[in-house]
Amino acid sequence: MRQFILRIIDFFYWPVFRSWLPLRTFRYLFCGSFSNGVDILMYFISYHFILHEQMLHVGSLTISAPIAAFLMAFCVSFPTGFSLSKFIVFPESELRGRVQLFRYLLLVGACIVLNYVFLKLFVNTWHWYPTLGKIATTVLVATFSFLTQKHFTFRIKTQPA
């Protein structure tokens, strides 16, 4: 399965990308985009077709539909993102799987906090247009995520060329 996925990703690694983008970075961007696409699709399905845009009642706890849809989508996108990072982007990592999983969970938590902080800063404090704030936030958080995965979550003792 890994080889099949790599063939698909590497098919799109055209010469125009090769001249300025390392293969690992390209694979990260491809897998991250796919994982985000899964997250958005699952959020849409959860919010509109599972929750029917209604609050979720779990015992005495009530969760708003947007938050409940986020949690439902997270249950799918988290393992998808972790698996793609572990087996496709950083397969050379010698860290134990449970260590990688724990570190990935910490990273995802940090990314959620960073998204919140940057959006508040750009949109509420600096009064940027929300879409521009989201784009800037995405670039900053994705860069942080890649560097953290490369040097912490899926650390490789000797970096291949």
Salt bridges, closest charged atoms under 4 A:
ASP10 OD2 - ARG27 NH2 2.68
GLU53 OE2 - HIS48 ND1 2.80
GLU92 OE1 - ARG24 NH1 3.27
GLU94 OE1 - LYS157 NZ 3.96
